[in-house]
Amino acid sequence: MTEKPTRTRGKLVRFDSLDDMPPAAPLSGAFKALTDDEIERRAAADRDAGVLPAEFWNTARPVETETKEQITLRLDPDVLRHFRSTGKGYQSRINAVLKSYVKAKEKTG
């Protein structure tokens, strides 16, 4: 397996394949004891839980996302200083600026 970034506790975790993933933690007894009615009630009360039509899973297909490609890029020192001064995630911000440029150019033809 090639080395992938892994973080835990609600952060990004990447694996080359499903086979590389560690097994999930066992469900708690309290979770296993939930009735279908209680699960439905909790889901209905969760503002972040959307309602999916029953037929959704009949046609749903997994989608593989395009991963970023690691490259070497030479930047002017003042440009790099600026982005680094914005803190953690500066490389993602550089990518966002470049992506917005590409989208703008695509719109203008």
N, C-alpha and C positions, 0 to 999 in steps of 0.2 A: 504494500500500500504506500502510495506517495504521501508525504507529510502534508496534512491539511490543518488549517486553523481549528482549534477546538476550544470552546469556552463552555462554562456550565452556569447553572443558576439563572435561567431565563435569557441567556446570551446565545450567540450563534455557535452551532456545533455542526461540522461538516464531516462526512465520511465518503469514501470512494463508492461504496455500495451498501445496500441494506445488510449484507452479510458481515460488514465490518462494525456494525452498531452493537454496543453491549446490550445485554438483555435489560428490559425495563424492570424497575423495582416492583415487587409484588404489591397488589392492591391491598389497602388496609381493610380490616374487618368491618369498620364503619362504612367504608365505601361499598364493599360487597353487599352489605345489609340494606342498601337503599332500594326501595321499591320502584317500580316503573313510574308509578304516580308521583313519587317524591322527585324522581329525576326530571319528569315533565314539569313539575311545579318549579323546580330550581332553574331549569332552562328558560321557562317563561319569564321568570323574575330577573334573569341576567340580561342587562341592557346590551351587552356585547354579543350575545348569542342571536344570530339571525335565524330565521325560519326557512328551512329548505323544503321545497316541494317533495312529496313522497317519491316521485319518479326521478328525482335528481340523480340518484346513485345508479339508475339503470343505464345511463349514457355517460356518466362521468369517466374520465380517463386521466391517468397521471400525466403530468407535464414536466419535462426536464428543463430546468432553467439553464441558461447559458452562463458559464462561470467566467470570471475575469481571468485575463491572461497576464502573467507576470512578465514584465519587460524591464529593460534598463532605459531610463529617460534622462537626458541632460537638460537641466533647467538653469536659468540665470539665478545667481545667488540671491538677488533681491526678491525674486518671485518665490523661491523656496523659503526664504526667511519669513516672508509674509504669511504663507500658508502654515508653516510650522508654528508661527506665533499664535495661530488660532487654536492650538491645542490638539489633543488626541482626535484622530479621524481626519487629519489634514489631507492624507492621500485620497480619501473618499471625496473630500471637497474639491480637490484638483480634478478628479474624475467627473464630478458633477458639473464643473465649469466647462470642461471639454465636451461633455455630453450635450450641454445646452448650446454650445457653439455648433456642434454637428446638427442638432435639430433645427437651429436657426438657418443654417446653410441649406438644409434639405427643403425648408419652406420657400426659400428664395430661388431655389433651382440651381 
